[in-house]
Amino acid sequence: MTSLADLSREHSLLDREDIDHLNRLSAEWAFLADLCFADLFLHIRAQSGRWMVVDQVRPATNQTMYVTDHVGKWATAGEDQINASFETGMRIEGEIEPVDGDTADSSSIARIVAIPVRRAGRVIAVLTKEWIVRAGRLPGELEHHYSLIFEKFVEMIEHGTFPFEGRVADSSAAPRVGDGVLMLDGDGAVTYVSPNATTALHRVGIHANPVGMRLAELGFHDGAARQAFERREPVIEEFEQGSDVALLARCVPLLRGEPDSATVAGGLLLLRDVTELRKRDRLLLSKDATIREIHHRVKNNLQTISSLLRLQARRLESDEAKAAVGESVRRIRTIALVHESLSREAGDDIAFIEIVRPLLRLAEEGLQSPDRPVRFSVTGSGGRIPADTATPLSVVLTELLQNAVDHGFPEGSGGGEVAVVLGREGEHLELRVIDNGRGLDPGFEIDQATGLGLSIVRTLVTTELNGTIVMRPATQADLEAVSLEGVGNARGTVVELRVHTRDD
């Protein structure tokens, strides 16, 4: 959808300050629609003289009159009222024929109020309030008070004191009108309390009639209201009232007069009870901390097992048994490393590169020898992967590194280089292990491989990881892509792994 700023620049002569003013208005006006129980539209005058809708908001307190969006369209209803408001700088009210909406009831009347939006003494746009009047229905006390509050903000729009200048607190997560409303006068005394606000006060133990009393006199935290009055701009604050109730408050000051001499005439205080939300947040934090602690303890237990196996290996005499225990230790250390990484991460996924780097360090420590130096490198990141994918994928990578060293660089070969390349395509993680070793034996097929390492790789990739794996001889292009050079008659090997993960 085209933005308000784009539409304004394309169709009008408004300058940057004017457009910023309209952007601030559209960012703030959701509670205005709730207060007046009506749809609000913001119109700018195009160079052709026609009026274009650059923003629209529907009320959360009433049924909308318009089902479709009209942003970016030319105004077709109420053009006379919009023109008159722009030319005279005054509010103009009348009846309209809506483009679409609930007009089936013949006793209903669609009405419009055009309100001039002023900045720096000039009318730069027109805001319209459009609603349906139901015959025979009288507004209740709540609607009466909300309408009075809306009128005060309309006066501020007409004088250019609303929206407020400069950066204000983000209102996207702020309380809405339906959460609870307290109206304050210029001295900070309560003049009106909505039913939902009364419920919030009762929850914190305030049962006295608050009308005529200041918040502090009621024993209610008045930080948001006090700061809003002093700073003359909206303030959002979350606080605990009592020992077990959390409230989110937003106070919007009401200004009277022209921008240069405006005084604070009162304030609108919106309240939301966020106690249950904060309880859930604390539970989630506790759950994350517990999961991280579990990963930490599993890592410690695995390291203990690894140490016990190394002690056992020292008592063995068979070289084959020692090698088997050594490989088991290496696999256990790999899994322990994954749990260590997960113990530092909050959430259900982890950056794969944070596991790959320490895995390569483990490979450098355990797979090299003086007559077989091997250098490992990694490029790319691969994005984030689910925690339940991290362990099998790390074991697979460890086995591939072991295989690359054992078969690509046998003892006395002089060593070489192994490059790990990580990438992502949509929901798939792509991993390549490239070496410049002696290459694959003629006729090699991974599906026919009987070695334990490749059997583990094939099983994990095709079952737990739901992926594919290919092993093939490296080409000169493969080696050049990762800055590897062939060594003697070495041909090199490429292992390509593709694993499905959830989308980032």
N, C-alpha and C positions, 0 to 999 in steps of 0.2 A: 504494500500500500504506500502511495506517495505521502510524504510527510507534510506537515503544516508548513514548515520552512520552505520546502521545495515548491509547494503550490503558491505560496505567497511571493516568492521570488519570480516565479514564472508568469503569474497573472496580475501582479500589482506593482505599485511603485513604493511600497513600504520599505523603509531602511532597516538596517540590521537591528537597531534598538527597538523599533516597532515590532519586528518579528520575534525578538527575544521576549518582549512583553506578552505577546500572544501565546508563545510557548509556555511561559510561566503560568498563564491563566489556564491553559488546557491541562497542565500538570496538576493544578490545584482544584479544579472545579467539580470533581466527582461528588464531594459532599454538598455542593450547591444543588445539584440535581436531586439528591436525596432530600434536601430541606424543602424544595419546592414541589416535589412529587411529579416532576415533569421532565420531558426531553429538552436538552439544551443543545443549541447549534451555534457555531462561530462562523460568521460570514465576513469575507473581505470583498472590497469593491475592485473589480477588474478594470483594466484600462479601457475596456469597451463600455463600461458603465453597468455591466451585469454583476450579479452577486454570486460568489462561489462559496460553498460550504467547505471549510478547511478542517473542521473537527466537529465531533458529535459525541455526546455522552448520554447514557440512559440512566434512569433512577433505579436504585436498588430497593426503594421503598414503595414503588408503585409499578403498575404495568406500563410498558413502553407504548407509545402511540405509533412508533415506526419500527417495522420488522427489519427492513433493509438498511444498509449503511448508505449515507448520502455524501460522505467525504469525497471531494474531488468532482462533485456534480454542481451544476448551476441551480440556484434556488428557484423553485417554481411556486412555492406557497409563501404568502406574506411579503411579496416584493414591495408592495406599497408601504407597508408598515416599516420595513427595513430601510427603504429610501428616506422616508419621513424622519425616522430616528437619526439617521446619519446627517441629514441636512439641518435638522433643528437642534441636535444634541440632547434630545429629550426622549423619555420613554413613550412609546406609542403602542396602544393595545387595539386589538380587533379580532374579527373572526376570520378563519381560513378554511380552505378545502384541502385537507392533507393529501399528500401523494399516495400514501398507503396507511393502513392502520385500522383500528377498531371503531368504525363509524357506522356499524350496522344498526345500532340503536337510534331510531329516528328522534328520540327525545334528547340525544346527546349533541353537544355543540363543541366544535374544535376551535380553540382560541390561541392567540399568539400575543406575546409581549416582546417588542423589540427594544433592546437596551443598548445605548451607545457605550462603546469601550473607548475610554479616553486615556491618552498618555501625553504628558508634557503639554497639556492644554488643548490637544487636538483629538478629534474622534478618528480613530484608526481602523475600527472594525465595529461590527454590530453583533451582539449576542441575542439570540432569541430563545424564549421559553415557550414551548408548545405543549398543550395538554388538552384533554377532553373533559368538559364539564358535564357531569351526570345530573340530569334534572331531578329535583326532589331530594337531593342528598346534601346535608349540611355538614361542613367540616367540624371535626371534633376538637377538643382542647389541644391535643398534641399537634394536629395540623395547623391550628391557629398560631401556636407559639413558633413552630418551624417556619411558617410564612413570615412572621415578624423578623425572625433571625435572617431569613433570606433577603428581606427588604433592606436590612442594614448592609449586607454585602453588596447588593445592587447599588446602593448609594456610594459605596467605596469604589466600585467599578466605574461609576459615572464620574467620580472625582479623580480617578487615576491612582488611588491608594491601594487597590487590589487588582492584580496580584502584587505581592511584596517584592521590592527590589532585592537584587543580590541572590546569592545561593541560600536556599532554605532547606530544612531537613526533608529527607525523602519521605513522601507521604504514601508510597505504594503499599507499605505494610502497616500504615497507621490505622487507628480505629475508624470505623464508619459511623454514620449517623445512627444506623440501626443498633449499634452496640450500646449506646447510651450517651445522652446529651445533658450537660449542665450549662445554663446560661448565667454569666457573671456580669455585674454592672461595673462601672468605672472604678469603684473602690474594692473590687474583688469579692463582693457579696453575691450569694446565689439568688437569682431571680426566678429560675425555672429548673426543674429536674424531670427528665423523661422517665417513664416506667422502668426501662432497662437500667438506667443510671441509678434509680432508687434501689433496684435489686442488688446492684454492685455495692452500693453503700451499706445495705443490710448485711452483705456477706462479710464486710469488714467491721461489723458491729456498730454501725451508725444508724440508729433508728429514729433519732429526733428529726423533726421537720427542718430541713436545711435552708429553706427560703428565708432570706434576710440575714443569714449568717455567713461569715467568711469561712473558707475551707480550713484554715488553721484553727478557728474557734470550734470547728466540728471534730478536730483531731484528725483531719485528713491531710495527706501530703500535698502541699501547694507549690512544689518546686516548678512544675511546668507552667502554671498560671503566672507565678511571680516572674519567671524569666521572660515569658512572652510579653507581659506588660512592660517590663523594663527594656527589653530589646526591641519591642514593637515589631515582632515577626513571629511566625509559628514556631512552636517548640514541641518536640516529641520526647517523652521520657518514660522509661519503664521503672517501676519501683515496687517494693514489697510493702504492703499495708498490713501490719500485723505480722504474725508469725507464719502464716500459711497461705496468704493470698497475694498473688502477683497481678498488678494492674498496668496496662499500657495507656498512657494519657497523651492527648495532643490538644494543645491550647492555641487557638487562632485569635489574636487580638482584633477588636473592632475599633477602627479609627474614624474619627469625625473631623470633617473639614478638608481643606486643600492639602496636597502632599507636603508643602513646605511648612505648614503650621498645624498639621493634624495632631489631635490629642486622642488618647486611649479612652474610649467610651464604654468599653466592656470587653467581653471575651466569650468565645465558644469553646467549651471544654468537652472533648469526646473521650469516652472511657471504654476500655475493653478488658474484660476479665481474662487474663492469659494464664491463669494458675495451672490448668490442665496441660496447656502447651509446654509450659516450663517443666512440669513434672515429667512429661514425655521426653523433653530434651535431656533432663538429668538422667533418665533411665537409659537413653541412647548413649550418653557419655559414659555411664557406668558400664553398659554393655560393651562399648568399644574398648574401655580400659580392661575389662575382664578378658575379652578375646585376645588383646595384646599380651596380657599376663600369661594366658594359656600358651600362646605361641612361644613366649620366652621360656616357660617351664619345659615345653616339649623340646625346644632347642637344647636346653641344659641336659635333659635326659638323654637325648641323642648323642650329645658330646660325651656323656658318661659311658654310654654303650660303646662309642668309638674308642675311648681310652681303654676300656676293658678288652676289646678285641685286639688292640695293639699289644697289650700285655700278653694276651694269649698267643699272638703270633710270634713273640720272642721265644716261647717255649717249644715252638714247632720246629721240626728238623726237615720236613719235606719242603722243597722249594715250591712245588705246585700248591701245597696247602697254604704256604705263606702268601703266595700271589693271590689266591682266592680270598683270603682274609683281608689282604690289602685292598682288593677291589671292593669288598663289602664296606670297609672303612671309608673308602672314597665316596661310595654312594650314600652312606649315612651322613657324612659331612656335607654332601650336597643338599640333602633334605634339611639338615640342621641349619644350613645357611639360608634356605628359603624361609624357615620359621623365624630366624633372626630378623630378616628383612620385613616380614609381616608384623613382627612385634613392634616395629617402629612406625608402621603405617596405620592411619585410621581409615576405616571403610572396608569395603568388600573387594577392592582391587588394588593393584600395585603396579608401579612403573617397571616394566620388565628389565630395562637397562640397569636398574638398581640391583638386580640379581645377577645379570650377566657379568658385570665388571668383577665382583668378588669371585665368581666362578672361574673367570680367566686367571685370576691371581692364584686360586687353588691349583689350577692346571699347571701354571708355571712352576709352582712349588713342588708338585708331586710327579709330573710327567717328564721333566727334563733330567738330563745327566750331562756330565762334562763333555763326553764325546758325542752328545746328541742335543745341542742347544736348539730350542724351538722358541720363536717369538710369536706371541698371540696379540691380536688387535681386534677392535670392534668398531663398526661404523653404523650409524642409524640409531634409532631408539625403540621402534616397535610399539610405542604407545603404552597404554595400561592394559593389563590382563586380569581376569578374575582370579581371586586367591586360590580357588580349587583347580585352576589350570596351571598355576605357578609351579607346583611341586613336580607333576609328571613332565612338564616341559623342561624344567631345569635338569631332571635326571636324563632326559633325552639328549640335551645339549652336552652334558658331562660325558655321556657315552660316546657321542660323536667326536668330541675332542680327544678322548682316549683312543678311539679308533683311528683318528687322523694321525696321531703321533705314533702309535704302535705299528700301523701298516704303511704309513707314508714315509716315516723316518726311522727305520730299524737302527739298532745299536751300531755305531761306527759309520753311519751314513753322512755325518756332518751336520745334521739338523736342517732346519728350514723355517718356514713361516706358516701360520694358520690364521686366517681372517674370518671373523664372524660378521655377517651383514644382516641387520634387522630392518624390516620395513613393514608397512601396513597397506592393505588395499581393502577399503570398506570394513567389513567385519572380520577380515582374515589377517592374521599375523603371518608374515613371510620371514623365514629364517634360512640363511645360507651359510654353510661352513665350507670354506675354500682353502685348500692347501697346495703347496708347490712340491709335494712329495713325489714318490715313485709312481703313483697312479694305481688304477684298478687292474686286477688280473684280467686277461682276455676272457670274455664269456661270463663275467661276474653278473649275478642277478641278486638283488637284495632279498627278493622273496625266497631265494634258495639258500641264503646265508644261514649257517648253523652255529656261529659263534654266539656266546651268551650275550655280549654287549649289543650286537645288532638285533638279536632276538628280542631283547628288552625294548630297544628303540622301536622295532616294528610293531610290537604288541601295544605299547603305550600310545603311539601315534594313531594307529587305526582303531583303537578301542576307546581309551579314556579321552583322547584329544580330538577324535573325529576328524583327523587330518590326512594328508597324503605326504609321502616321502619318495624322493628320487635320488639315486646315486649315479653319477656319470663321470666320464673323464673330463677334465677341465680343458677349455680352449684357451688360446692366447688372449682372446677378448675377456674371458673370465678373470684371468690373472691380472691383466692390465687394469681392469675395472677396480681392483682393490690394491693396486700398486705392488703386485708380487712379480717376481722374476723366476723363470725356470732355472733349476739347478742341475747342470750336467744333462743327463738324459731324462730327467724327471718330467713327467707329464702332468701331474697334479690331479686332484679329485675335487668334485663339487657335490655337496649334499644339499638338496633343496627341500625345505620343509614348509608346508602350508597348513595352518591350523585355524579353525573357525573359533572366533571369540565373539563376545557381545560387542556391539558398536560403542565407541567412545562417546 
